[in-house]
């Protein structure tokens, strides 16, 4: 049995902290603006670490099982989309969000690792090519033939569209597979590139996450490569002793994703005097951690784990996630319903994936006796 790599849990834990900073959007002074800026790189680090699971799965599970698993994650993850877009029906227009791009990214890397199994430099080149495609698409007129059909999923406009948001998955695979010294080399190259671009008078736009500028891309290379270098340098025993809170967050990062967004939504809509102050950070952090501790025994008392151990329950959960925006009014009814569904998904998805990942199609025929 493969030993759990604590460096990956550590990086996911750091990404959870950055998520909190990004989603609270505190802009009080230089310190809060700087931390919010760092928080904007949470998806880069989170996607980079998430994609590495494909390397572990490529030789262990059949293609059909992985494809079905991540299709389910793609669709069940729309519960999160409904929470962050409560005024809209996520079907019109359909827009990719965090869990959709994770499903696409991990499945893409799984297929690459299973059928090509390339070295780390392939992945770095793929990351650069994906971003270069984005720059090339930006030069085309907005009304170019075909671009409208690709919008919201493959190209902008859209939240986490495949081009360019597929690049962090390839980047993470490079940072994990390459010798660790290459991460320092990549960090140095990113710094040199930013310096050269600045010297040439190019607009970097380091903080422009949504349009994925050259500066944001290069700073993402820097942040990710340095993060992986540090995490991989630390001995596993030291990580286990020194960072248990971050490891816990990393292990339950999907649950944290739902809980902290739910807490933020509740604070913004039902409190006064906290939003927009430094109190927002400790309030969201403490409330989120408390809920993450309370929810498992609460759901256990309601026999939810036993229910979700049966696959038909996941089909019902999926149907509820997909139909809720069609039948519930926007605002609290939709957000709180999708939050409840998302909590069930995030707490027990391992039971679902354990069943689905082993699915082979066509099914292997039993051996016949002579």
N, C-alpha and C positions, 0 to 999 in steps of 0.2 A: 504493500500500500504506500503510495507516494506521501512523503511527509509534507505537511502544510508549510508553505513558504510564508513566513511571517513578514518578510519585506513587502509582499503584496498587500497584506492586511494593513500594514503600517501606512502604505501609500494611499490606500482607500480611506483610511481613517483621516489622514491629512486632507484628502479631497472632500470629506464630509464637513470638516471645519471650514474649508474654503467655500463650500456650498452655502453654509449658514451666512458667511460674510457677503456672498454675492446676492443672495435672495432677500436679505434685509436692506441692502442698498443704502447704507448710512453715509451721509455726505455732510457731516457737521464741520469738520476741520481737516487739516492736512493728514493727520493720522487716520481718521476714519475713511477718507478718500483713498489713501494708499492701501489700506487693508481691503477695501471694496474692490480696488483695482486688482489686487492679488486674487481675490475671490473670483474674479471673472475667468480665471484659468482653471477653475474647479472642473468643468466638463472635460478639458484637455487631459488632465491627470486621471480623472475617473475613467474616461474612455480608453486611455492608454493602458491602464491596469486591467480593465474588463476584457480587452481583446486577448490578453495572454491566456485566458482559459481555453481559447481555441487550440493552443499548442498542446495542452494536456488532453484535449478531447479527440484530436485528429486521428490517433491510432486506437482509441478505446471504443468509440461509438460509431455505429453505421450512419451513413449520410441521411437516410430517411428519418432516423430518430432525432438527429440534431436539427434537421429542417423543420420537423413538426414541433419540436421543443421551442425553437426560437420564433416560429410563427405564433405559437400561443403566447409567448412573452411579448411579442410585438403587439398583439391584439389586447391582451390583458393590461398592458402598459398604457392603453388609452384612458384608463381610469385616472392616471396622473395627468394626462393631457387635459382631461375635463376639469381637473382641479385648478390648473394654471390658466385655463381659458374658460372661466365659468360663464362669461357673457355670450359665448359662441357654441354652436354645435360643431364638434370636432370633425364631423363628416363634411361640412361645407364651410370653407374648403378643407379637405383632408390635409393635415399639417403634421410633419414629423416632429416628435419631441425626444426627450432623453432616452426613454426605453425603446422607442422605435429604432433610433440610430444605433443603440447598443445591440439590438437583435440583428440588424443588418450587418453591423461591423463584425460582430463575433462570427456570424455565419459565413461572411466573406473570408475571414481569416482561417476559419476551419477548413473551407474548401481549398484555400491556397496551401495550407499546411498538409492536408491529406493527400492532395494530388501532385503538388510540386515539391513541398518540403524544402523551400529555399533557405539560403543563409541570411544572416542579419542585414547584409548590404542590400539585398533585394527589397527588404521591407523599408529601409530608409529611402531608397530610390522611389518606391511606390508612394510613400508619404509625400515626397517632393512633387511627383508627377500629379497626384491628386490635387495639390494646391496649385500647380501650374495650370491644370485644366480649368480651375476656377478663374484664374487670371485671364486665360484665353477666352472663356465664356463672357467675362466682363467686357471684352472689347466688341462683342457682337451687339447689334441694335436690339433693344428690348422686345421688338416685335418680330424678331427673326423667326423663320418657319420652324416649328417644332419646339421652341423653348417654352411656349405656353403650356404644352402638354406635359412638360417635365417639371414645371414649377411646383413648389411645396414638398416635393419628394426628392428629386434629383438636383435641382438648381433653385436659386433664389427666385422670387421671394419665398420665405419659409423659415422655420425656426432652426432645426438641425437637419438641413438637407444633406444628401449623400455627398455632393460635391460642394464644399470642401471637407465636411465633417467626418469623412472616412479616414482622413490622414492621421488623426491621433492613434487610431487602432494599429496602423502599420508602424507608427513611430514607437509605440509602446513595445511592440514585438522586437524592434531593433534594439531598444534600450535594455531589454531583458535577455536577448540571445547573444548580443555582442560582448566581447571582453569588456569588463567594466571601465578600463582606461579609455575605451572608445567613446564612452559617454562624456568624459572630460573633453575629448577632442571635438565632439559635436557641440558642446557648450561653447568652446573657444571659437569654433567656426561660426556659430550663430552670433556671437559678440562681434566678431570681425565683420560679418555681413551687415549687421546693424550699423556699425561704424562707417562702413563703406557707403551704405545707402544714405546715411545722414550727411557724409562728406559730399556726395553727389547732389545734395539738395532734394532728395526724394522725400515725400511725405510718408512717414512710417505708420502713423495711426495705431500705436501700440495698444491703445485701449479700445479699439474698434472691433469688438468681438463679433457683432452681428453681420458685418460685411466681410469679415475675415481678411483684413489688410495684410500687407507684407510685414509690417511691424508686429502685428499680433502673431502671425505665423512664426517669425524668427524668435520672438520672445517665448512662444510656446515650446520651440525646440530647446531653448535655454532652460526654462523652468523644468521641463520633463526630464531632460538628460541629467541635470544636476540632482533632481529628486531621486532618480533611479540610482545614480552613482552613490549618493549618501546611504540610501536604504540598503543597497547591496553590500556596501562596505561594513555595515554594522553586523557584528556576530548575532546569530539567532538567539542565543541565550541572553545577550544584553538587551535585545529588542523586547524579549518576553518579560524581563525584569523592569525595564525603564518605561515602557509605553503601553501598559495594559489598557488604559482608557481608549487610546487611539486604535489599538488592535481590536477592541470590542466594537467600536464604531465601524471599523473596516469589515469585520465579520458580518455585521448586521446593517450594512450600508443601504440595502434596498429598503429595509424598514425605516431607517433614518430619513431616506429620501421622502417617503410619504408623510412620516410623522412631523418633520420640521416644516414642510410646506403647509400641512394642516394647521399647525400651531401658528404660523405666520398669518395665515388667512384669518383665523379666529381673532388674533390680536388686532389686525388691521380693521376688522369689521365690528368688533364688539368691545373695544377698549379705547380710552382717550388718555393722552398724556404720555404714553410709552413709545408709540411709533415715532421714529425720527429722533430718538434720544439714545444715549449709550446704554440705557436700561434694556434696549431691545435685544442685545446680544446675550447677556446672562439669562434673561427671561425665556427666550426661545431655546437656549441650550438646556437649561434646567427642566423646563416643561417637556421638551422632546425626550430627554433621557429618562425622566420619570415615567412618561407614557411607554417608552420602550421596555421598561422594567415591569410595568403593571399589565400591559396588554396580554402577554403570553399566559399568565395564570388566569386572567379574566376570561380569555377565549377558551382556555382549557376547561374552566368550570362550566362553560356553555357547550362543551363537547364539540367545539369547532374542529379541533385536530382530527378526531375520529371521522367526522363528516368529510373533511377534505382529503382523507386517505383513500376515498373512493373516487375514481376518475369521473363518473357522471356528474359529481358535484362541481367539478371544474368546468364542465360544459355549461351548467346552469350559471355559474359565476361569470363566465365569458358572455353569455347572453344578457345578463343584467348590466354588465359594463357597457356593452355595445348599444343597448336600447335605452339606457337611462337618459342620454341627451335628447332622445326623441320624445320622451314622455314626461320628463320633469322640467319645471320652470328653472330658468337660469338663477344663479345666486345660491343661497344657503341650501335649498333642497337638493340641487344637483351636486354641489361641492361636497356636502357632508355624506351623501349617498356614495359617491365615488371614492371618498376617503375611506369609508367603512369597507367597501369592496377591495380597495387597494391595500388596506391593512391585512385582510385575509390573504390576498395574493402574496404580499411581501413576507408574511410570517410562515406560509406553508408551501411556497412554490417549489421547495426542494423535493417534497413528496411527489409533486406532479412531474418534475423533470426526471426524477429517478425512474419513473415508469416510462416516460416518453423516449428518453435518450437511447434506450435499448431496442426500440422498435426497428425492425429490419423489414424492408419491402423490396422485392417479394420475400415472403417468409421462407426461412430455410426449411428445406424438406427433410423429414426425419430419415435417418439412414435405414435402408432395407436390409434385412438379413439375407444371407446367401441361401 
